[in-house]
Amino acid sequence: MNKVKALGVINLTPNSFSDGGKAFSEKAFFLSIERLIKLDCRIIDIGAESTAPMNEAITDFEERIRLELSFEGLKQFKDQIEMVSLDSYRPKTAMWFFKELRNLGFAPHQFMWNDVSGVNDGAHLDFLESFTDSSYVFSHNLAPERELSGFHMDYLEEGDGGELLEKLRSFFSEMQNSRVYFDPCFGFSKTNEQNLFLLQNWQALVSFFPEANWLLGVSKKSFMRSWWADNIESGSRDFLLAKSEFLHYEFIKNVIDQVPHILKGEVLLRLHDPSLLNFSKQKLSFS
């Protein structure tokens, strides 16, 4: 069993920090998913609202209108997709979206609700009961209400790195279920120092729950860009976005090397560019 898989990100948004606008049409979405499939990335994560702190929330109606742009492309690649992940904090949107996918011929084992809210209000139980064999992502976000998910940096976790690990262990202990993936949510409700500590000590966190499945994503995160500017070279935002992928690549290699030794479950790496995972698995030959 391949314990480390790519979760390819497609944002149906005009304002996401990494790729806003690139897939914001039916045709652009089709080309994006076609590229992921060619890279053998069979788990697709779709988001229609950016939860970056600088962006304003949209209505559930607008979220659904954007998500409808994905249906034709998903239908055409249905047989090549292992799982469709929906990045949304709204339970009603999740239930609607996966019912629509079921009408397109998808099966429940192909559904994953990537709930970025971090709110444990029982909505996941309704989802898992309605869609047998589906999966759910429980994310670390300290925003007190679902509608405040995008304001996660107003609710920071307190304490140093060691305290952070213990708080994350307590946080995830509430949601142990074989169909649940844990996501520490790098960049959410954490200081730059806490994010860097977690990046260096992710093995300690996942080893608390060796039977669990995990979702890990650090692609183009702001704390990675800050580290590069502070330690290597400063530059424009676009420059630092590109340079931060060097750190990301080192993280991917570390995950590939370590996961088989510490986890029985699997890890999904949330990637804006799944070619990084493909590259990290290759041995270069210049002969």
Buried (B, 14 or more C-beta within 10 A) or exposed (E): EEBBBBBBBBBBBEBBBBBBEBBBEBEBBBEBBBBBBEBEBBBBBBBBBBBBBEBEBBEBEEBBEBBBBBBBBBEBBBEEBEBBBBBBBBBEBBBBBBEBBBEEEBEBBBBBBBBBBBBEEEBBEEBBEBBEEBBBBBBBBBBEEBEBBBBBBEBEBEEEBEEBBEBBEEBBEEBEBEBBBBBBBBBBBBBBEBBBBBBEBBBBBBEBBEEBBBBBBBBBBBBBBBBBBEEEEEBEEEBBBBBBBEBBBEBBBBBBEBBEEEBEBBBBBBBBBBBBBBEBEEEEEEE
